[in-house]
């Protein structure tokens, strides 16, 4: 069994607890054991589950993985803490609120650390303190950000300050799993939409999302809070080139509208709109005009009997069990979308909002 802690007890965090306590039969999730939860609030016990402190979770030898369900602004900080402690991590999108920070986290996850060989009673790496970590003394990377061709080259020369290894305990290399949740790509409506547009030649298109107001300090810029929609566009149409963007902002009214103009690899225009404000219902409107036909609504299809968070948890558990690797294309898509989101943010911050 692999010990897991849930960090953050909002709606998503409580769903994670529910799914961990009620795993799918005969799935990799059954190999995960929920050891407790971490919250900045004092909540006591939930579902007879013990609340533990962040430091207890980081230092515990019984916890090998963390599921982070916090506001966007805390993702980078908590992912870094758990990776530093030698834990596997599952985190909600976005991974971080800047591309540079996301690269640092992936490199931290990819850094191989020496741990003692595990006996049959334990699964995963034991917690280690700062003195026992492998310290990277030399680090560099080079990035080519074209989607599908993005590559990260890391040179890591590590020196152990002190380890638990010895003649009778030779140790092993261990690479941490970093899994970024993207349930928007798992929904039945999206899978059906992808089937509808697959193989068609796009002429032009738009995706307009509306929703209630956000706390921008917690969620980040609109391209990061809306990265689920950007992931749709990239997954459907491949490489996208950013052309321009306009931001309408009424802070006192808590209203924002970001209109982004993108081009596909074949120079076909795509418009992505994120609109947030009081009274706006959560809704996605699409209009994709193809050479053969037009897709102007998201198909209404029955939901999967397995919830989206459970589907994602199963993917994480399979990675932990070594059944499913993190494919380069998955990582590339995540980083490509973050790169676009960052590029749009920088552009908008240089131009006063309308």
N, C-alpha and C positions, 0 to 999 in steps of 0.2 A: 504494500500500500504506500501511496505517496501522500504526505501531509500537505494540506492546502489551507491557506488563510484568505478570507475575503476582506478587502480593504475598502471601506465606504459602504454605508448602509442607507442608500437612497432606494429608489424604485428598482434600479438595475441590480444593486447589491443584494437586495432581498430576493430577487429572482434567482440570482446566482446561488444563494444559500438554499433556496427551495430545490433547485435542480441538483445540487450536490448531495442533499439529503435524500433525494428521490431519483437516483440515476436510472438511465435507460437500462433495461435488462440486457445482459450479455454485451455491454459496451465497455469501452476503455474507461468511461467515467466511473464504473464500479471500482476501479483501482485507485480512485482518489478518496482520501479521508479528510473531511473537514475538521480542522483542529481548533477553529475559533474565528473571530472577526475583530477587525480594528475599526474604530470610529473616533473622530475628534470629539464627539459627544459622549457623555456617560449614559449608557443604555442598559447596563446590567446584562442579563441573559436574553437571547432571542432563540426561540425553538429549542430551549434547553442547551443552547450553544453559548460558550463562555466568551465574554469580551476580554481581549488581551490588549496590552499596550503595543505600540509600534516597535519599541525596542525588544520586547519579548518575541515578537514575530520575526524580527531580523536575526536574533541571536539563537532562536530555538533550533536544536538539532532535529526536532520532530517535524519541522515545517520545511519543505523543499520547494514549494511554489506559492506564488501570490496571484490573486485575481484582483486587479485594481479597478474600482468602480467609483471614481471620484470626479469632481469637476475638471474640465479640460486644463485649467491653469495649474493643477497639481500633478498631472500625468508625468511630466518629465522628472520632477523631484522624486516621486515615489518609485517610478521605474528604476531610476538610478540607484536609489537606496537598496532596493531588493536585489538588483543585479550585482551591486557591490558586495552584498552579503552572500553571494553565490547561489541565489534562488532563481528558479524559472519564473517568468512573468507572463501573465495574460492581462492586457490593458485595453480599455475601450478606445475607439478612435476619437480624436487624432492622437498619434503617439506623442507628439510634442507640438508646441506652437511656433516652431521654426524648423527649417530644414537642417540647419547646422546642428541643433540640439538632437534631432532624430538620428543623424549620422553618428553622433557620439554614443547614443544609446545602443545602436546596432553594433558598433565596434566593441562596446563593453560586453554585449551578449556574446559576440563571436570570439572574444578573448578566451583562450583555453587556460584553465586553471588546474593545478595538480591537486587531487584529492586522494585520500587513502582508498584502497579497494574496499568496496562495500560488502558487508556480510549479508546473509539472507534475511536478516531481521530489519534491515534498513533499505530504503530505496531512494536514491538521489544523494546529493552532496550534503555533508554536515555543514552547519553554520561555522564560519571562521571569523575571527576578529581581524582588525586592521593589520596587526603585526604578522598574521599568518597568511595574508593574501599574497598572491603573486603580483608584483608591481611591474607594470610596463615601463621600461626605461627609455624605449624609443618607439615612436608611433608616427605614422604618416599615412595619408590616403590620397588617392586620385580618383576623380569622379567624372564620368561621362553621363550626362543627365537625359539622353534620349530614351524615351520609353521603350522597353523591350531590349535596349542595348546598354542600360545603365549598369555600371560595374564599379565595384569598390575593391581597391587593392590595398591591403593593410600589411605593413611590415611591423611585426611585434617582436621585440627582444625582451624577454621577461626574466627577471631575477627574483628568486624567492628570498624574502628576508628571514623567514623561519617557517618550516613546514612540519607536518605531523608524520612525514615519511621516515622510514628507517629500513634497516636491512630486512626486518621481518614484516614490513608493511610498505611494499614498493610503490603503491599509488597508481593513479591513472589520470589521463587527460579527460577533462570534462568541459563541454561547451553548453552554455545556458540557452534554453529555449526562450525566445521573445516572440510572443504571439499577439498580433494586433487584431482585435475584434472588428469585423466588418459585416454586421448582420444584414446591412442593406443589400448585399449581393446574394444573400441566402433566401430572401423572401420569395414566395411562390409567384407574386405578381411580377417581380423583376425577372425571374427565370423565364417566365412566359414572354415578357417583353423582349428579352434577348433573343429568344427563338424567332419572334416576329421580324426583327430587324437583321438577323444574321444573313450575311451574303448579299445584302441589298446595297445599292450605290446611293449614298446620301447626297442630296443637292443642297439642303439647308435645314436647320432645325433649331428648336428652342426648348428649354426646360425652365419653368417658372415655379419656384417654391415659395409658399407663404406660411407663416406661423406666428405665434405670439411673441411678445418682446423678450429679449434676453438680457442677462447681466453680462455685459461685454467683458468686464474684468475677469469673470469666471470662465467664460466660454471662448475668449479670444476673438480675433477678427472674423468677419462673416465667412470668409473662405475656409476657416478652420472649423467653425461651428457647422458649416454646411458641406464639409468634405465628403459626406455620404453621397450627395448629389454629384459632386465632381467625380467621385469614384464611378458612379453610374456612367457618366459621359465618357470617361477614359476607358472603362471596360467595354463599352458598346462600340466606340469609334476609334480607339487606339490613340496614337500621339496627337496631342492638341497644342497648337501654338497660340500663346496669348497675344492679343492685338491691342486691346484698350479696355478701360473700365470707367464707370462713373458711379459715384457714391452719393446718394441722397441721405441726409442725416438730420433728424430733428430730435436732439437729445432729450429735451424737456418732455416731449411727447413719446419718448422711447420708440421712435420709428426710424428704421434704416431700410434702404433699398440699394442693393448692389447689382449693377448690370454689367456683365462681363462679356466681351466679344472674343471668341476663340475661332481658330481655323483648324480643320482637320489636316492630315498630312497631304490631302489632295486639294487643299485650299478651299474647302467647303465651309461656309460660315455656320457657327453655332453660337447661340446666345444663351447664357446662363444667368438667371435672375434669382437672387435671394432677397426676399422681402419680409421684414419682421416689424410687428407693431401691435398695439392693443386692438382686439376685435378681429384680428386676422385668423381665420381657421387654418389648421394644419392641412396643407393640400399641395399636390404636385400636378402641374399641367404641362403636357408635352405636345410638341408639334414637330414631327420629323418627316420631312418631305423627301421621298426617294424617287429615283428615276421611274420606278414601277408603280408606286402607290404612296399613300400618306398614312402615317400612324399618328393619330391625334388624341389618343386617350390611353391611359394605363389599364390593361385588361383586368377585369374583375374575375379572379379565380379563387377557388377554395384554398384556405390556408393549410399548410402541412400539419398533420397531427402532432408532429414534434415541433415544439416552440423554437423560435429563432435563437434564443440564448442557449437552449439545450443543444441545438445543432452546432453552435460555435464552441460550446464547452466540450463537445465530443471531438471536434477538430483539435483543440488544445490537448485533450487527454491522449489522443492518438499520437500527437507529436511527442508528448512526454514518454509514451510507451515505445517510441521508435517505429511505430507503424506507418506514420506519414511524415515525411520531411517537410520543412519549409521550402517550398519551391522558389527558385530565383525569380520567376515571373511574379510571384505573390509579393515578395519583398520589393521588386522593381516597381510594381504598380503603386504600392504604398508610398514609396519614396518619390516617385514621379508626381503623384497627386499632391504630396506635401510641398514639392518644389514649385508646382503651379500656384498653389495656395499662397506660398510665401512671395512669389513674384508679383501676384496681383495685390497682395497686402502692401508691399513696398511701393508699388506704383501709386496706389490710392493715398498712401500716407504722404507722398510728395506733392499731391494736388489737393488743394482745399476742397472739402465736400460741398456739394450744391445745397 
